[in-house]
Amino acid sequence: MIVWDDYESEYTTFDVCGTEIRVLDEELAEALKQLPEQSRNIVLMFFFLDMSDSEIGKS
């Protein structure tokens, strides 16, 4: 049996559409931080919130 401990300090959080998105991978989080805010939000909405293009366009 394996138990994984999650600590808030291990994640980078992004707030998109009132939803907190937690990214564990440090390299991914750093790459996302380099994007302009609008581009970062689009990527997060598509890949993390599973929103379609039309849903993203409306938000």
PDB file of N, CA, C and O in Angstrom:
ATOM      1  N   MET A   1       0.848  -1.176   0.000  1.00  0.00           N
ATOM      2  CA  MET A   1       0.000   0.000   0.000  1.00  0.00           C
ATOM      3  C   MET A   1       0.894   1.241   0.000  1.00  0.00           C
ATOM      4  O   MET A   1       1.886   1.320   0.725  1.00  0.00           O
ATOM      5  N   ILE A   2       0.515   2.194  -0.825  1.00  0.00           N
ATOM      6  CA  ILE A   2       1.279   3.434  -0.940  1.00  0.00           C
ATOM      7  C   ILE A   2       0.392   4.602  -0.530  1.00  0.00           C
ATOM      8  O   ILE A   2      -0.791   4.649  -0.867  1.00  0.00           O
ATOM      9  N   VAL A   3       0.974   5.532   0.193  1.00  0.00           N
ATOM     10  CA  VAL A   3       0.265   6.745   0.600  1.00  0.00           C
ATOM     11  C   VAL A   3       1.067   7.938   0.116  1.00  0.00           C
ATOM     12  O   VAL A   3       2.267   8.029   0.375  1.00  0.00           O
ATOM     13  N   TRP A   4       0.406   8.860  -0.590  1.00  0.00           N
ATOM     14  CA  TRP A   4       1.050  10.077  -1.066  1.00  0.00           C
ATOM     15  C   TRP A   4       0.565  11.249  -0.230  1.00  0.00           C
ATOM     16  O   TRP A   4      -0.638  11.431  -0.045  1.00  0.00           O
ATOM     17  N   ASP A   5       1.483  12.028   0.264  1.00  0.00           N
ATOM     18  CA  ASP A   5       1.137  13.234   1.007  1.00  0.00           C
ATOM     19  C   ASP A   5       1.166  14.420   0.051  1.00  0.00           C
ATOM     20  O   ASP A   5       2.142  14.610  -0.675  1.00  0.00           O
ATOM     21  N   ASP A   6       0.110  15.211   0.047  1.00  0.00           N
ATOM     22  CA  ASP A   6       0.057  16.436  -0.752  1.00  0.00           C
ATOM     23  C   ASP A   6       0.220  17.633   0.170  1.00  0.00           C
ATOM     24  O   ASP A   6      -0.481  17.761   1.174  1.00  0.00           O
ATOM     25  N   TYR A   7       1.149  18.501  -0.183  1.00  0.00           N
ATOM     26  CA  TYR A   7       1.360  19.724   0.573  1.00  0.00           C
ATOM     27  C   TYR A   7       1.137  20.906  -0.351  1.00  0.00           C
ATOM     28  O   TYR A   7       1.581  20.893  -1.499  1.00  0.00           O
ATOM     29  N   GLU A   8       0.458  21.918   0.135  1.00  0.00           N
ATOM     30  CA  GLU A   8       0.170  23.110  -0.667  1.00  0.00           C
ATOM     31  C   GLU A   8       1.439  23.724  -1.238  1.00  0.00           C
ATOM     32  O   GLU A   8       1.422  24.250  -2.351  1.00  0.00           O
ATOM     33  N   SER A   9       2.545  23.666  -0.488  1.00  0.00           N
ATOM     34  CA  SER A   9       3.779  24.304  -0.936  1.00  0.00           C
ATOM     35  C   SER A   9       4.382  23.609  -2.144  1.00  0.00           C
ATOM     36  O   SER A   9       5.252  24.180  -2.801  1.00  0.00           O
ATOM     37  N   GLU A  10       3.949  22.399  -2.457  1.00  0.00           N
ATOM     38  CA  GLU A  10       4.485  21.665  -3.604  1.00  0.00           C
ATOM     39  C   GLU A  10       3.849  22.113  -4.919  1.00  0.00           C
ATOM     40  O   GLU A  10       4.364  21.788  -5.989  1.00  0.00           O
ATOM     41  N   TYR A  11       2.767  22.833  -4.862  1.00  0.00           N
ATOM     42  CA  TYR A  11       2.017  23.221  -6.048  1.00  0.00           C
ATOM     43  C   TYR A  11       2.197  24.697  -6.364  1.00  0.00           C
ATOM     44  O   TYR A  11       2.443  25.515  -5.477  1.00  0.00           O
ATOM     45  N   THR A  12       2.071  25.020  -7.644  1.00  0.00           N
ATOM     46  CA  THR A  12       1.921  26.406  -8.072  1.00  0.00           C
ATOM     47  C   THR A  12       0.452  26.550  -8.440  1.00  0.00           C
ATOM     48  O   THR A  12      -0.088  25.730  -9.181  1.00  0.00           O
ATOM     49  N   THR A  13      -0.186  27.576  -7.929  1.00  0.00           N
ATOM     50  CA  THR A  13      -1.616  27.737  -8.190  1.00  0.00           C
ATOM     51  C   THR A  13      -1.863  28.910  -9.132  1.00  0.00           C
ATOM     52  O   THR A  13      -1.175  29.930  -9.094  1.00  0.00           O
ATOM     53  N   PHE A  14      -2.867  28.723  -9.974  1.00  0.00           N
ATOM     54  CA  PHE A  14      -3.327  29.752 -10.897  1.00  0.00           C
ATOM     55  C   PHE A  14      -4.832  29.880 -10.705  1.00  0.00           C
ATOM     56  O   PHE A  14      -5.519  28.873 -10.537  1.00  0.00           O
ATOM     57  N   ASP A  15      -5.352  31.099 -10.727  1.00  0.00           N
ATOM     58  CA  ASP A  15      -6.788  31.328 -10.607  1.00  0.00           C
ATOM     59  C   ASP A  15      -7.333  31.653 -11.991  1.00  0.00           C
ATOM     60  O   ASP A  15      -6.952  32.649 -12.605  1.00  0.00           O
ATOM     61  N   VAL A  16      -8.231  30.796 -12.473  1.00  0.00           N
ATOM     62  CA  VAL A  16      -8.828  30.986 -13.799  1.00  0.00           C
ATOM     63  C   VAL A  16     -10.331  30.795 -13.674  1.00  0.00           C
ATOM     64  O   VAL A  16     -10.791  29.753 -13.207  1.00  0.00           O
ATOM     65  N   CYS A  17     -11.086  31.782 -14.085  1.00  0.00           N
ATOM     66  CA  CYS A  17     -12.557  31.717 -14.055  1.00  0.00           C
ATOM     67  C   CYS A  17     -13.071  31.373 -12.659  1.00  0.00           C
ATOM     68  O   CYS A  17     -14.057  30.648 -12.524  1.00  0.00           O
ATOM     69  N   GLY A  18     -12.425  31.876 -11.642  1.00  0.00           N
ATOM     70  CA  GLY A  18     -12.857  31.614 -10.275  1.00  0.00           C
ATOM     71  C   GLY A  18     -12.505  30.217  -9.774  1.00  0.00           C
ATOM     72  O   GLY A  18     -12.950  29.808  -8.701  1.00  0.00           O
ATOM     73  N   THR A  19     -11.712  29.491 -10.545  1.00  0.00           N
ATOM     74  CA  THR A  19     -11.303  28.142 -10.170  1.00  0.00           C
ATOM     75  C   THR A  19      -9.804  28.131  -9.916  1.00  0.00           C
ATOM     76  O   THR A  19      -9.026  28.649 -10.717  1.00  0.00           O
ATOM     77  N   GLU A  20      -9.406  27.540  -8.803  1.00  0.00           N
ATOM     78  CA  GLU A  20      -7.987  27.410  -8.491  1.00  0.00           C
ATOM     79  C   GLU A  20      -7.442  26.171  -9.187  1.00  0.00           C
ATOM     80  O   GLU A  20      -7.937  25.063  -8.986  1.00  0.00           O
ATOM     81  N   ILE A  21      -6.422  26.373 -10.003  1.00  0.00           N
ATOM     82  CA  ILE A  21      -5.777  25.271 -10.700  1.00  0.00           C
ATOM     83  C   ILE A  21      -4.404  25.072 -10.082  1.00  0.00           C
ATOM     84  O   ILE A  21      -3.598  26.001 -10.020  1.00  0.00           O
ATOM     85  N   ARG A  22      -4.146  23.854  -9.625  1.00  0.00           N
ATOM     86  CA  ARG A  22      -2.872  23.534  -8.992  1.00  0.00           C
ATOM     87  C   ARG A  22      -2.010  22.734  -9.957  1.00  0.00           C
ATOM     88  O   ARG A  22      -2.441  21.719 -10.503  1.00  0.00           O
ATOM     89  N   VAL A  23      -0.780  23.211 -10.158  1.00  0.00           N
ATOM     90  CA  VAL A  23       0.163  22.557 -11.058  1.00  0.00           C
ATOM     91  C   VAL A  23       1.325  22.052 -10.216  1.00  0.00           C
ATOM     92  O   VAL A  23       1.992  22.831  -9.536  1.00  0.00           O
ATOM     93  N   LEU A  24       1.561  20.760 -10.263  1.00  0.00           N
ATOM     94  CA  LEU A  24       2.624  20.150  -9.470  1.00  0.00           C
ATOM     95  C   LEU A  24       3.972  20.247 -10.175  1.00  0.00           C
ATOM     96  O   LEU A  24       4.987  20.500  -9.525  1.00  0.00           O
ATOM     97  N   ASP A  25       4.001  20.054 -11.479  1.00  0.00           N
ATOM     98  CA  ASP A  25       5.250  20.046 -12.233  1.00  0.00           C
ATOM     99  C   ASP A  25       5.862  21.454 -12.263  1.00  0.00           C
ATOM    100  O   ASP A  25       5.258  22.390 -12.788  1.00  0.00           O
ATOM    101  N   GLU A  26       7.056  21.592 -11.698  1.00  0.00           N
ATOM    102  CA  GLU A  26       7.695  22.907 -11.590  1.00  0.00           C
ATOM    103  C   GLU A  26       8.043  23.496 -12.956  1.00  0.00           C
ATOM    104  O   GLU A  26       7.891  24.699 -13.168  1.00  0.00           O
ATOM    105  N   GLU A  27       8.507  22.661 -13.880  1.00  0.00           N
ATOM    106  CA  GLU A  27       8.877  23.160 -15.206  1.00  0.00           C
ATOM    107  C   GLU A  27       7.655  23.661 -15.958  1.00  0.00           C
ATOM    108  O   GLU A  27       7.714  24.696 -16.621  1.00  0.00           O
ATOM    109  N   LEU A  28       6.557  22.938 -15.858  1.00  0.00           N
ATOM    110  CA  LEU A  28       5.315  23.374 -16.504  1.00  0.00           C
ATOM    111  C   LEU A  28       4.829  24.677 -15.884  1.00  0.00           C
ATOM    112  O   LEU A  28       4.421  25.591 -16.600  1.00  0.00           O
ATOM    113  N   ALA A  29       4.869  24.767 -14.576  1.00  0.00           N
ATOM    114  CA  ALA A  29       4.426  25.982 -13.888  1.00  0.00           C
ATOM    115  C   ALA A  29       5.265  27.188 -14.316  1.00  0.00           C
ATOM    116  O   ALA A  29       4.729  28.272 -14.541  1.00  0.00           O
ATOM    117  N   GLU A  30       6.570  26.997 -14.425  1.00  0.00           N
ATOM    118  CA  GLU A  30       7.443  28.098 -14.850  1.00  0.00           C
ATOM    119  C   GLU A  30       7.159  28.506 -16.295  1.00  0.00           C
ATOM    120  O   GLU A  30       7.160  29.694 -16.619  1.00  0.00           O
ATOM    121  N   ALA A  31       6.917  27.526 -17.159  1.00  0.00           N
ATOM    122  CA  ALA A  31       6.583  27.839 -18.549  1.00  0.00           C
ATOM    123  C   ALA A  31       5.267  28.610 -18.628  1.00  0.00           C
ATOM    124  O   ALA A  31       5.148  29.562 -19.400  1.00  0.00           O
ATOM    125  N   LEU A  32       4.280  28.200 -17.832  1.00  0.00           N
ATOM    126  CA  LEU A  32       2.993  28.899 -17.814  1.00  0.00           C
ATOM    127  C   LEU A  32       3.147  30.327 -17.312  1.00  0.00           C
ATOM    128  O   LEU A  32       2.477  31.232 -17.810  1.00  0.00           O
ATOM    129  N   LYS A  33       4.016  30.541 -16.339  1.00  0.00           N
ATOM    130  CA  LYS A  33       4.245  31.891 -15.811  1.00  0.00           C
ATOM    131  C   LYS A  33       4.841  32.825 -16.856  1.00  0.00           C
ATOM    132  O   LYS A  33       4.653  34.039 -16.784  1.00  0.00           O
ATOM    133  N   GLN A  34       5.562  32.262 -17.832  1.00  0.00           N
ATOM    134  CA  GLN A  34       6.204  33.073 -18.862  1.00  0.00           C
ATOM    135  C   GLN A  34       5.218  33.572 -19.917  1.00  0.00           C
ATOM    136  O   GLN A  34       5.510  34.525 -20.640  1.00  0.00           O
ATOM    137  N   LEU A  35       4.063  32.937 -20.005  1.00  0.00           N
ATOM    138  CA  LEU A  35       3.062  33.333 -20.994  1.00  0.00           C
ATOM    139  C   LEU A  35       2.339  34.607 -20.562  1.00  0.00           C
ATOM    140  O   LEU A  35       2.205  34.865 -19.366  1.00  0.00           O
ATOM    141  N   PRO A  36       1.874  35.404 -21.523  1.00  0.00           N
ATOM    142  CA  PRO A  36       0.997  36.522 -21.166  1.00  0.00           C
ATOM    143  C   PRO A  36      -0.259  35.954 -20.483  1.00  0.00           C
ATOM    144  O   PRO A  36      -0.664  34.827 -20.767  1.00  0.00           O
ATOM    145  N   GLU A  37      -0.857  36.720 -19.603  1.00  0.00           N
ATOM    146  CA  GLU A  37      -1.985  36.234 -18.797  1.00  0.00           C
ATOM    147  C   GLU A  37      -3.107  35.640 -19.643  1.00  0.00           C
ATOM    148  O   GLU A  37      -3.623  34.571 -19.318  1.00  0.00           O
ATOM    149  N   GLN A  38      -3.486  36.312 -20.714  1.00  0.00           N
ATOM    150  CA  GLN A  38      -4.594  35.815 -21.539  1.00  0.00           C
ATOM    151  C   GLN A  38      -4.247  34.464 -22.172  1.00  0.00           C
ATOM    152  O   GLN A  38      -5.079  33.557 -22.187  1.00  0.00           O
ATOM    153  N   SER A  39      -3.039  34.328 -22.686  1.00  0.00           N
ATOM    154  CA  SER A  39      -2.614  33.060 -23.283  1.00  0.00           C
ATOM    155  C   SER A  39      -2.555  31.953 -22.235  1.00  0.00           C
ATOM    156  O   SER A  39      -2.983  30.826 -22.485  1.00  0.00           O
ATOM    157  N   ARG A  40      -2.021  32.285 -21.063  1.00  0.00           N
ATOM    158  CA  ARG A  40      -1.947  31.311 -19.960  1.00  0.00           C
ATOM    159  C   ARG A  40      -3.343  30.840 -19.571  1.00  0.00           C
ATOM    160  O   ARG A  40      -3.560  29.645 -19.369  1.00  0.00           O
ATOM    161  N   ASN A  41      -4.284  31.762 -19.465  1.00  0.00           N
ATOM    162  CA  ASN A  41      -5.651  31.394 -19.091  1.00  0.00           C
ATOM    163  C   ASN A  41      -6.289  30.482 -20.130  1.00  0.00           C
ATOM    164  O   ASN A  41      -7.000  29.541 -19.779  1.00  0.00           O
ATOM    165  N   ILE A  42      -6.038  30.755 -21.405  1.00  0.00           N
ATOM    166  CA  ILE A  42      -6.589  29.908 -22.471  1.00  0.00           C
ATOM    167  C   ILE A  42      -6.031  28.492 -22.358  1.00  0.00           C
ATOM    168  O   ILE A  42      -6.781  27.520 -22.446  1.00  0.00           O
ATOM    169  N   VAL A  43      -4.734  28.373 -22.166  1.00  0.00           N
ATOM    170  CA  VAL A  43      -4.112  27.047 -22.026  1.00  0.00           C
ATOM    171  C   VAL A  43      -4.677  26.320 -20.815  1.00  0.00           C
ATOM    172  O   VAL A  43      -5.011  25.139 -20.903  1.00  0.00           O
ATOM    173  N   LEU A  44      -4.788  27.008 -19.694  1.00  0.00           N
ATOM    174  CA  LEU A  44      -5.307  26.383 -18.470  1.00  0.00           C
ATOM    175  C   LEU A  44      -6.768  25.972 -18.630  1.00  0.00           C
ATOM    176  O   LEU A  44      -7.161  24.895 -18.180  1.00  0.00           O
ATOM    177  N   MET A  45      -7.574  26.819 -19.266  1.00  0.00           N
ATOM    178  CA  MET A  45      -8.983  26.476 -19.465  1.00  0.00           C
ATOM    179  C   MET A  45      -9.127  25.248 -20.366  1.00  0.00           C
ATOM    180  O   MET A  45      -9.968  24.386 -20.112  1.00  0.00           O
ATOM    181  N   PHE A  46      -8.313  25.170 -21.410  1.00  0.00           N
ATOM    182  CA  PHE A  46      -8.425  24.063 -22.354  1.00  0.00           C
ATOM    183  C   PHE A  46      -7.934  22.749 -21.753  1.00  0.00           C
ATOM    184  O   PHE A  46      -8.630  21.736 -21.820  1.00  0.00           O
ATOM    185  N   PHE A  47      -6.744  22.764 -21.169  1.00  0.00           N
ATOM    186  CA  PHE A  47      -6.132  21.517 -20.707  1.00  0.00           C
ATOM    187  C   PHE A  47      -6.524  21.108 -19.290  1.00  0.00           C
ATOM    188  O   PHE A  47      -6.578  19.915 -18.991  1.00  0.00           O
ATOM    189  N   PHE A  48      -6.799  22.071 -18.413  1.00  0.00           N
ATOM    190  CA  PHE A  48      -7.079  21.720 -17.024  1.00  0.00           C
ATOM    191  C   PHE A  48      -8.569  21.756 -16.692  1.00  0.00           C
ATOM    192  O   PHE A  48      -9.039  20.994 -15.846  1.00  0.00           O
ATOM    193  N   LEU A  49      -9.312  22.646 -17.363  1.00  0.00           N
ATOM    194  CA  LEU A  49     -10.748  22.736 -17.097  1.00  0.00           C
ATOM    195  C   LEU A  49     -11.575  22.041 -18.175  1.00  0.00           C
ATOM    196  O   LEU A  49     -12.804  22.033 -18.111  1.00  0.00           O
ATOM    197  N   ASP A  50     -10.900  21.459 -19.163  1.00  0.00           N
ATOM    198  CA  ASP A  50     -11.564  20.735 -20.257  1.00  0.00           C
ATOM    199  C   ASP A  50     -12.646  21.555 -20.948  1.00  0.00           C
ATOM    200  O   ASP A  50     -13.705  21.034 -21.300  1.00  0.00           O
ATOM    201  N   MET A  51     -12.369  22.847 -21.140  1.00  0.00           N
ATOM    202  CA  MET A  51     -13.332  23.714 -21.815  1.00  0.00           C
ATOM    203  C   MET A  51     -13.092  23.657 -23.320  1.00  0.00           C
ATOM    204  O   MET A  51     -11.954  23.547 -23.776  1.00  0.00           O
ATOM    205  N   SER A  52     -14.186  23.735 -24.086  1.00  0.00           N
ATOM    206  CA  SER A  52     -14.086  23.749 -25.542  1.00  0.00           C
ATOM    207  C   SER A  52     -13.687  25.158 -26.009  1.00  0.00           C
ATOM    208  O   SER A  52     -13.693  26.116 -25.237  1.00  0.00           O
ATOM    209  N   ASP A  53     -13.340  25.246 -27.302  1.00  0.00           N
ATOM    210  CA  ASP A  53     -12.978  26.548 -27.861  1.00  0.00           C
ATOM    211  C   ASP A  53     -14.112  27.559 -27.713  1.00  0.00           C
ATOM    212  O   ASP A  53     -13.872  28.721 -27.384  1.00  0.00           O
ATOM    213  N   SER A  54     -15.338  27.120 -27.955  1.00  0.00           N
ATOM    214  CA  SER A  54     -16.472  28.034 -27.855  1.00  0.00           C
ATOM    215  C   SER A  54     -16.706  28.467 -26.404  1.00  0.00           C
ATOM    216  O   SER A  54     -17.061  29.620 -26.159  1.00  0.00           O
ATOM    217  N   GLU A  55     -16.514  27.572 -25.452  1.00  0.00           N
ATOM    218  CA  GLU A  55     -16.663  27.927 -24.036  1.00  0.00           C
ATOM    219  C   GLU A  55     -15.586  28.925 -23.623  1.00  0.00           C
ATOM    220  O   GLU A  55     -15.857  29.875 -22.888  1.00  0.00           O
ATOM    221  N   ILE A  56     -14.370  28.705 -24.099  1.00  0.00           N
ATOM    222  CA  ILE A  56     -13.276  29.621 -23.785  1.00  0.00           C
ATOM    223  C   ILE A  56     -13.562  30.996 -24.387  1.00  0.00           C
ATOM    224  O   ILE A  56     -13.326  32.018 -23.743  1.00  0.00           O
ATOM    225  N   GLY A  57     -14.067  31.022 -25.614  1.00  0.00           N
ATOM    226  CA  GLY A  57     -14.382  32.285 -26.281  1.00  0.00           C
ATOM    227  C   GLY A  57     -15.439  33.090 -25.555  1.00  0.00           C
ATOM    228  O   GLY A  57     -15.413  34.321 -25.589  1.00  0.00           O
ATOM    229  N   LYS A  58     -16.373  32.412 -24.897  1.00  0.00           N
ATOM    230  CA  LYS A  58     -17.449  33.096 -24.170  1.00  0.00           C
ATOM    231  C   LYS A  58     -16.999  33.620 -22.811  1.00  0.00           C
ATOM    232  O   LYS A  58     -17.643  34.501 -22.241  1.00  0.00           O
ATOM    233  N   SER A  59     -15.906  33.089 -22.294  1.00  0.00           N
ATOM    234  CA  SER A  59     -15.477  33.521 -20.937  1.00  0.00           C
ATOM    235  C   SER A  59     -14.486  34.649 -20.982  1.00  0.00           C
ATOM    236  O   SER A  59     -14.036  35.118 -19.936  1.00  0.00           O
TER     237      SER A  59
END
